[in-house]
């Protein structure tokens, strides 16, 4: 009976072991001088899914070949000048690190720079070897890349298209479960929205992971561009849903709001949303027609009829300014009234997104066009000072490691150069420390297995095949099964391959693993010397920089949203910066900290949470509120909103929190006068709901100025 591994991780690990062994055996067959480069290439480009392997493999071979040509050409130019030799090495590494930081093909740039550097470095160490390395290094790497790519398609393939489908099923299920949580929270006497907030964050993480995988789907067989576009559009819709729910959680109701909400027929609406989600999920999975009519819209209409009836009968207090039950609620600065209108506004937006899903699956054009231009992350990072500094530090670290190699004539000096580069491109010292520890542990683990096997066996060719295959399988499984420690597994694989895959066949020398270990130590020392002496980037400094950048870029986005016409809005994409900040905060929360640093972490966490509220609010304004209708409603009621918008931007730019509180009181007073003004004007429920949502959003913004 044919053996088929049941888990994705085991299939990927077996595929990696087979491919690495095949690549090394091919290199043995052709008597290549450093066959371990072929095996290393396989494990370096290895991944769970076929599309990711092809993506990384193509960048690795393109970068290597381009770097070989560049390195050989530059080597001829700088052969007679030591100063030009060092300068060229420095500039190549700097440029490779710089483009690695933001380019979609950053891995190719980094590999190109590394390959060029390796070739140029031969001038000082072994000049007659330059041409040989320039020709055969790409060949060795190319064998590994080619074997990895073919294996990805034919040896236990894991397809991204299947994984994306599974992830989307999970997102449908999670969002439906979150609606159950929302219903439960709204009908509790003392609601706790933290659990709901964590569920929303969990969905956003899944969405982010799915979005990162989409690009590589183009490399898989049987995946059409139409299907990729459909999945991308569906993920965008879910992103909008999660943002809207996040905003609703942030304006969680007071006790008086809950009393009103609990008297409304909310459950039928949420049940209808869940039913529609289930139907749309079936349509997406089975490629069948969507239901002609969704259930959510009619249920929302019934809810609004009930609200109108209650208001006309005088059975409830005003939904604009609910009666406060205590002096404490009256004195609260955060304006949380009008939650009923906010909730109905949220339900309408959910219905709108469900209709977008329906039109997406039924292939009916839905006219979903972006009204604003988003500045890509790459455009922002391209001129980021931290990126430029990090690139320069990487160049200096490599030159320092190169200098040690030249002075000491250490046989494993190249490993030190590579380690210094790999560590120096990390964003801060905390990340460098973790990478250094994992790199060292992986080397000891893999090298130790290789040396122990040499001690136990005679290492015949068959011994080599068995030990090599099962060791790579085990290390790869560890790498895929435990993503947090995957770098240890990767380094163990590399150390094992360097130790066992020597020129001519199975190993006869013990030096390679020891040279690898010594090189890693050299790389760690040089990179940390530079990182601590030049533009020191400890985790606290970087986190503070991230938060300052977020405030600045959010301010620029806010100016565009509030003060620019709709078709002229240009926004920064801050998703990656938010996730980077969150990851830093979460990593620090797991560390043992002194009381002083714990207080600092608490302060930085509060700043981050404030920025999250601002981001959620600006997204809410941008995506769910029709500003033109709001302006018309404001004019009808006799309000001039542009003065408030300019004042909010000015206070935000000047970090004037006191003026922000003053503006909040003015906005509350504005809302308190609406009841009186509505008597004289006929305003539709939809326009009133949009106006109230906008004023509440402005109030949320001014309260987060710091």
N, C-alpha and C positions, 0 to 999 in steps of 0.2 A: 504494500500500500504506500502511495506517495506521501512523503512527509511534507507538511505545510505548517510552518510556525503560526501560532494563533494570535500572537500580539504584534502590534506594529513595531515595537522596539526590538523584539527578537528577530523579526524578518530583516530589519535594517542592520542589526548586528551581524547576522549570518552573511548578508550580502556584502558588508564591508570586509569581513574576514576572507570570503572567497575572492573578492576583487583584489585585495591587497596581496594575497598569495599568488594569484595569477600574474599581477603586475611585476612582482619580484622575480618570479620564475622566468618571465619573458626577458627581464633585464639580465638574469643569469645566462640565458640562452645566447644573448647577443654580447656577453662578456663586457658589460658596461662597468666603468670604474666605480661608480657610486650607485648601485642598484637600489639603495634605501630611499633615494629621492622618488622613485616610482611608487614604492609602497607608502611613503609619507604622503604623497599627493592624493592617494586614494583615501586615506583616513582623514586628511584635512578637508577634503570636499565632501566627505560622507555626511549624510543627513537622513532624516526619517523618510523624506518624500522625494520622488523622482524629479519633480520640477525644480526643487531647491538644489539638487545635486547637479543637474544640467546647467542651471544658472551660475552656480559657483565654479563649476568645472570650466565653463566657457570663459569666464573672467580670468581664471587662473592661467589658462594656456595663452590667452591673448596678452595678458600682462607680462607673462614670462618671455614670450617671443619678442614683444616690443622692447622689454627691458634688456634683452640680450643684444639686440641690434643697437640700441642706444648706448649701452655700456661698452660694447666693442668699439663703437665710433668715438666715444669720448676718451676711452683708454688710449687711442692713438694720438689724441690731441694733447693729453696731459702727461704723456710718458716721461717727458724731460723736465717737468717742473713739479717739485714736491708741494709747493703752495697751491698750484692749480689742481693737483691731485686731491688735496684735502678739501679745497673749495668745491670741487665738482661733487665729491662724495656728500658734503654737507648740503648742497643745493638740491641734489637728487632726492635725498631722504626728506628734506623739508617739503618739497613739492609733492612727493608721494603721500606724506602724512597729511598735508593740507587738503588734497583732493579726497583722501580717504574719509575725512571728517564729514563731508557733505554730499559728495557725488553719489549718484545711484550706482555708478560703476567704480566705487571707491576701492573695492578689493583688487580690481585690476590695476589701478594706479599704485597701490601699495606693493603688490607683487612685482610690478614693473620696476619700481624704485629699488626694491630689494635685489632683484636679479641684476640690474645694472650696477648696483653697488658691489655685489659679489664679484662681478667680472672686473670692475675697475680696481678693486682691492688686490687683485692678483698681481698688479704692477709692482707693488712693494714686496709681496711675499714670494711670488713665483711668476715672474714676467713671461716666461716662455709658455705658461699654461693658459694665458688669456684667451687665445683663439680656441683652444681645446674646450675650455669651460663654456665659452659663448656658443659653441655648436652643440655640445653633448648635454649640457644642463637642460636646455629646453626639450631635448629628445627624451631624457630620463623622466622629466616631469610630464611630457606629452604622453608617454606610455601609460603612466598612472592615471592621468585625466581621461584618456580614451577608454581604458579598461573600466574606470569608475562609471563613465557615461553609459557604456554598453550594458554593464551590470545593472545599472539603475532601471533599465527597461526590461531586462530579461531574467534577473535573479531576484526572486521574492520582491517584486515591485510594490511599493506603497504609493498610491496615486493621490495627489492633492485634491483632485476633483471629488474623490470619495470623502476625504477628510473634511473639506469645506461643507459638503452636504450634511455630514454628521454634526459639525459645529453649528450650522444654521438650525438644525433640529433642536439642538440644545438651547440656542438663543430663543427660539419660539417658545419652548417649554419654560425657560427661565422667566421670560417676560410675562407669560400667563400666570406663573406662580407668584410673580411680584404683584400682579393685580390682586391676587388673593390676599397677599400681605397688606396691600394698601387698604382693602376693605376691612380687614381685621383691625388695623391700626386706627382707622377713622371711627370705628364703633367701640373703641376702648375708652374707659373713663380717664385714664392717664396714658395717652399714646406715647410710644417711644419710636421715634423715626430713625434712630441710629441703625437698627437692623435693616430697615428698608433702604437706607443710604448705602449700606454695605452690599446689599443685593444689586443695587444699581451699579456700583463700582465693579462688581463681579461681571456683570453683563458687558460693561464698557471694556474690561480687560479681554473678554472673549472676542468682542468686535474688533479690537485693535489687533489681536493675534490673527484673526481671519483676514483682515485687510492687508497685513504684512505678507500673507501667503498668496494673495491673488496674483501678484505680478509673475510669480514663477509658474503659474498654471499654463502660461502660453507655451512652455516647453514640453508639455505632456501631449501624448497622442490622443486624438479624438475630442479635444477640447476646442470649441469654436470661440471666436471673438464675441459672438452674440451671447453665448452662455456666460463668458467672463463679465461682459457689460451688465448682464442681468443680475449676476451675483453682486457686483460692485454697487449697483443701484439699490439692491435690497439691503445691503449693509448700511448704505447711507440713510435709508429710511429708518432702520433700526437705531442708528446713531441719533437721528432726530427724536425718535420716541424716547430714548434713554435721557436725552438732554431735557426734554419737556417734563418727564417724570422727576428728574433731578431738581429742576426748578420748583416744581410743585412741593417737593419735600422741603426745600429750603424756606418756603413761606408757610411752613406748617401752622395749623390754626391754633387760636387760643380756645379756652374752654367755651366761651360764648359762641364761637364759630362752630365748634363741634356739636353743640346742641342743635343748631340749625341743620348741619349736614346729616346728623343722625335721624332727623325727621323726614329726610328726602328718600325717594326710591332709587338709591345709587346702585344697589346690588344688581337689578336687571340690566343696567347699562354695562357694568363691568362683566357680567356673564355674557352679554351679547358680544363684547370685544373679544373675550376668550373664544367664543364660538367662531367668530370671524377669523381669528388667528389660526384656529385649527383647520378651517376650510382652506385658507390661503396656504397653509403649510402643506396640505395634501396636494393642492394644485401645483405648488412649486416642486414637490418631490416626484409626483407621478406625471407631470407635464399634461395635466388635464385642464379643462376649462374651469374658470373660477365661477362661483355662484353669481347670477345676474344682479342680485340685490344683497347687500350686506345688512346685518341686523342692527349694527351700532347706531346708524343714523336715525331710524325710526324711534329707537329707545331714548335717544337724546332729545328728540322732539317731545316725547311724552314727559320726560323729566322737566323740560322747560315749561310745558303746559301746567304741570303740577306747581312749579315755582310761581308762575303768574297767578294761578288760582289762589295760592296761599297769600300772596301779596295783596290781591284784590279783596280777599276776605279779612285781611288784617290779622291772620292767625300767627304770623311770625313778625319779629322785629325787622327793621330795615336790613337788607343784605349789604347795604353800603357801609353803614356804621353800626355794627351789632352792639347791643347793650353790654357794657362791661359789668362784671359781677363783683369787682373789687377795685379798691383804689390803686392797687399795684398795677393792674392791667391798664388803668387810665394813665398811669405815669410812664408806662413802657414807651421807649423811644421808637422801637422797631414797629413799623406800621403793618399789622397783620389782619386788618379787617378786610372785608370783601372776599373772603376765602371761597365763599359759594360761587361767586362769579369767576374766580380764578380756577376753581375746580371744573366748572362747566366749560370754561375756555380750554382747559386741558383736554377734556373729553372731545371737544370739537376738533382739536388738533390731532388727537389720536385717530378720530374718524377720517380726517383728511389723509393721514398717512396710510390708513388701511385702504382707502380708495386708490391711493398711488400704487400700493401693492397689487390691488385688483387689476388696474389698468396695465401694470407691468407684465403680469402673467397672461393677460388676455391679448397682449400685443397691440393694445390700443394706445395711440400716442396720447400722453397725458400732459404734454406741455410743461414739463418740469425743467425749467431753465434757470440757471443761476443768475441772480440780479446783481451780483457783486463779484469782484475779482479777488481771488485769494492769492496772496504772495506765498509761494512755496517755501518750505523750510530751508531748502538749499539756497534760495535767494537771500534769506536772512543770515544764514550761517556763513556765507561766502565772505562777508566783511566783519565777522565776529572777531573781536580782539583776542578772546580766549583761544579760539581755533588757531589764529596766527601764532600766538605765543607757544601753544602746545606743539605746533609744527617746528618752530625754531628749537625748542627744547629737545625734540626728538632728534633733530640733526646734530645738536651738540652732544647728546648722549651717545649716539653712534660713533661720532668722531673720538670721543673719550675712550669708548670700548676698542675702537680701531687702534688708538695710540697704545693702549695696554697690550694689545695683540702684537703690535710691531716691536715694542720694547722687550716684552717677555718672550716672544716667539712661542707662545703657548699654542700647542697643536690643536686645541679646541677653541681657538680664538674666534672663529667664524660663528660658532654657537653663541658666544658672548655678544657679538655684534647683532645677531638676529634677536636675541633675548632683549637687548637694550632697546631695539626698535619696537618690538612687540609690547613691551611694558610702557614705553614712553608715550605711546599714542593713547593711553588711558586718560580719562578726563580729570582724575584727581588722585591724591595719594591713597585714599581709602580703597579705591578700585585697583590701584597699582599694588597695594599690599596684598589684597586677596588674590590677584592674578599671580603675584610672585610666589605666594605660599602654594597655590594650586599647581603652578608650573614645577616647583621644586618637588612637591609630593608625587606628582605624576612621573617625573623623571626617576625618582628613587624607586617607585613602584615598578615601572616598566623595566628599568635597568636591572633592578633586583631580581625580577622574574627571569630575565635573560641570563644573568650571571649564575643564578641558582640552578637553572636548567643545564648550563655548561658544566657545573660542578657534578650534577647527578648523572648525566649521560655523555656518551662519546660524540653526540651530535652528528650522527650520520644524516644523509639526505632525508631519510624517512622520519628520523627524529625531528629534524628541522621543520618538516612540513606539519607534523602533528603539533609540536609546541607552538609554532608560529600561528597556525590556524586557530587553535583553541584559545590562545592568549589574546589574539586580536578580537575574537568573538566575545570573550569575557569582558575585556576593557571597553569594547564598543557598546555592549549591552549596558554596562554601568554608565557610560556616557549618555546614552539615549534615555535610560530609565530615570536617571536623577539629573535633570537639566541644571540644577543649581551647582552641581559639582562636575558638570560635563567636561570642563577644561582639564580636570585631573585625568579623566579617562583618555582624552585626546593626547595629553602629554605622555601618559603611560604607553599609549600606542606608538607614538613617535620614538620614544626611548627604546622600546622593544625592537622596532624595525631597524633603527640605527645600529643596535647591538648585534642583531642576528643576520641582517641582510648585508653582508660584506662582499667585497669584490671576489668573484670566483666561486661563490657558493656559501655553504654554512660557515659560521664564524670560526676564526682561528686566533683572534686577538681579543684581549680584555679591555683594550684602551678606549674603544668608542663610547661605551656608557659613561666611563669616568671623564672623558673629554666633554661629553654632553653635560654632565653634572657641573664640571668646572666652568664651562661656558655660561651656564645659567646663572651661577653665582656671580660671575663677572658682569653679566648683563644686569642683574639685580642691583649690584653695588653701583655701577656707573649711572644707571637710570635714577636711582634714589639720590645720588649725590647731586645730579643736575636738578632734579625735581625739588630738592630742599633748598638749594642755593639760588636758583633763578626762578623768579615769579612763582614762589611757593603756592601750591594749590591744594591746601588741605580741605577736607570735606566741609568744614564749617564755612570757610571762605567761599567755596564754590556754591554751597547752598544759598548763602546770602546773595551772591551774584545772580544766581538763577531767579531768586525772588525779586531782586531789583529789576532784572530784565523783564520779568513777567509784568511787573507794575508799569514799566515804561511802554512795552508793546501793547498791553491791554489799554493803556491810556490813548495810544495812537489809534487803536481799533475803535475805542469809544468816541474819539473825535470824528472819525469817519462815519460812524453809525448815526451820531446825533446831529452832526453839522454838515454832512455832505448829502447831496441828492442821491437817490437810490442807485441810479445807473453809473455813479462815479465812485462808489465805495470800493476801497482797496484795503483788504484786511491781512494781517499776519496770521499764518497758521501756527498756533502755539501748542498744539497737542503734544508734540515730542518734548517740549520744554516743561510742560505740566507733568508728564509721566516721569521725566528725569528727576524733577524735584520730589515727586511723590516717592520714587524708589529710594532716593537719598534719605528722606525722612523715615521710611520704613526700615531701612538698613540701620540707621542710627538708633531707632527704637529698640532693636534687638541687642544693642551693645551695652555693656556695663558702663555707666557714666557717673561722673561726680555730680554732686548736687548743683554746682554752678553750671555745668554743661547741660544738666537735665532741665534747669530753668531756661537756659538758652534754647534748647530744643522745643520746649513748650511755647516760647515766644515765637520762634520760627514757624512752628506748626500752626499757630493762630494766624500768622500772616498769610501762610499758604491757604488756609481755609477761607480767609477773607477774599483772596484772589480767586479761589474756586467759585465763590458766590458771585463775584463780579463777572467772571467769564460765563457762568451759567445765565446770568441776567442779560448780558449783552447778546448771547446766543438766542435767548428767548425773544428779545426785542427784534432781532434780525430775522428770525425764522418764522415767528408766529404772529407778529403784529403788523397790520397794514398801516404804515405811517401816514399815508395820504388820507385815509378815512379818519384816523385819529385827529389830524390837523383840522379837517372839516368839522368834526364833532366839537373840538375845542373852540373853533371860531363861532360855532352856533351857540355854545354856552358862554361865550364872551371871554375866553381865556387865550392868552398869548404864550404858547408853550416854548417858543424859540428863546425867550429870555431865561426860562428855567434851564433849558438845555445848555445854553452858553455858560450859565452860572455853574452848572454841574461840572462841565469840562474844566473851567477855570479852577474850581476848588480841587478837582482831581489832580490837575497838573501841578498845583502849588502844595499838595498834600495838606490842605486846609480842612482838617476834620471838624473843627468848630463851625466853620461855615457850612459844612455838610449837614450838621445837625440842625442848623438854622433853616436850610433848604428843606429838610425833612419836615419840620413843623409847618412850613409854608405849603408843602404838598398835602399834608394832612388837613390843613385848613381849607385848601382848595376842594378836597373831596367832601369835607363836611358841608360845603355850600351847594353841592350838586342836587341834593334832595329838593331844595327850594327852587333851583333853576329849572329842573325837569318839569315842573308844573307848567311852565310857559312854552315848552318846546316838545315837539314830537320826535323822539329819537328811537331808532330801532334797537332791539335787544342786542343784535350783533355789533352795532356801532358802539353802544354803551359798554358792552363787555370788552371790546378792544380798547376803548378809552381808559377804562378802569385798570385793565391789565398793564397798560403803558405807564400810567401814573404810579401804580404800585411798583413797577420795575424801576422807574426813576428813583423812587424812595429807597428801594433795596440798594441801588448804586451809591447814593450819597451817604448811606450809613456804613459803607465799607471803605470810605476814604481814610487813608492812614499815611 
